[in-house]
């Protein structure tokens, strides 16, 4: 089947489903909610057809009347799904992939084929927001304790709030303070000596004027992988975090909420496991490393994936702190001013045995003499980033409430506050040859103005509404890049700016871009139970700068241009009833056309031996990517970001729920994607570094699916018993030059709530019930290097959780 036929089939299927459900499921009843109170009150109940309220359009509204493909969870749903960190969201959210760049704490989000590059400095295709403040690109994981909701928005975003994205946004809302004394304490214990503690205290300080909410979490767990090499056992957890939220409402019409949050995790990092070797690799054969690495692979396969042999003492340290202030002022009955200020400071430092190998001893059949110890690939990344942002919104109503309008502005400034860059030794001899630390100090500024309207067209068709938004964005990046004189991260931003003696070939590179983006759509509340919409959007993400200072034939690729997308999405939100059986069916069909697609090319590194300066014509061993045989100015980590052409991503999202009897519900949701390269414009000098003549869609599965069942029954004075089972499936996931195999996961949980009539809950949980061995992400996946290594997902994890609630 040709790509165009697949596209028509996808869109046609979507239209057929929408038409069928719209005709068959239409029911009449009261009116839908148009506005709720605040984002932190965002979701209602769980596992039923009770109304779910989201804030995808910066105004609280029923998810069943939202013209956006969105998946949402409230606090109870997060707890029932045993979601303990950002990566756990993947099991409940088809169409999203979460991977770590070098480690799980450096989260990369992918939606609809859009993500940040696995290495290098590219703008993300998906941005996470905490309390409506965008997270910095590095260390982007968000702690998931004491959240009121998590909302996953799919498709281009940016005309309503925050930064431009081409793939989507994930909104994390912390629970807001209120004027009731209450809270909870919670503890859990599980296998691998997993200890978790969490607590919340909500304090009304002045009635209806001042309230304070304090929350915190601590988790410590042994690593589920053992190393027989150097360092501590990886895949452990050692995290803690706390949050303080202060609510002030001194006078009517004025609300101010300030949130301070801090979190950190200090671990031995994630275990990279060698999973494959190209036995025909010309590079490994030429270096005399092929057979020794094959021997290591066979030994790894005999041990299994939970025992690794590392050649360095791995570590992964991350800390995040932030200050958020949201001010809301009612200027009039129908005019409101909102200001959202954010300060974020993220520090990330990890050192990983990326290849999953010990030090390899050459067998003398190649360039390296017999007995030579060789490090194949390790990786260290250090980032210290401070980000300031501010967003102003003025919103109101006109035309007797028939017109909603919003105008606003957004400003963001991100700058380095310490050593920032990457160290990636490739085919080096310990103690003899090495590569320098590569520095990239990025100073980013983004400014935008935006406006949106929503016009009711009831005079034309009852329930019809027109929506439009426009945004203009100005982005600037100034990067000081260069190579250190050692392999340690000891250069500061000021050293690079003044060309100090501890940095070589320091240069300041600048790039800027500006672009309009927009959204235009119609939605129709055909009946209380049927909502239809159609929307087209323009999305954009800024270009960037490669590092360090490039030379030779790579000089023209020091920077890369922006990427743009125009998409079309149609969707239906329906509810139905057949006797006592109730259900919900939501479906969206979409297609996006991308231009100037940004992709990472890997393997652009000069080996320690056998360098060749010839022009690339294939994958010749020892090739110097820029032609000067100097590894000090090769692209950081051997990765170069470039614009490679045009693509198209089409697909269908669906989400269903059926409740045949009171307390019992079944859910099913999925995403089907069809991706296509429309045009490849990669220059000939770079073609050898692309494994196939197509634009790669990293972290993009063709099909993902989740299903679940939950049953809750009242036990009288004994409490409420609830049991749930969740299932997740993904097809193959491409990462650079390989495809990680698809897999299936099952999670289960049993809760006894309100035990004996007391405000106490006991839960027993198990994730990965059948102890499935699967790849959660890739680490070394370049065909040029001849090896593939990956990070495995969690083994079977189980435990018991106890929560005691007090107050209201």
Order of alpha helices (4+ residues) and beta strands (2+ residues): alpha-beta-beta-beta-alpha-beta-beta-beta-beta-beta-beta-beta-beta-beta-beta-beta-beta-beta-alpha-alpha-beta-beta-beta-beta-beta-beta-beta-beta-beta-beta-beta-alpha-beta-beta-beta-beta-beta-beta-beta-beta-beta-beta-alpha-beta-beta-beta-beta-beta-beta-beta-beta-beta
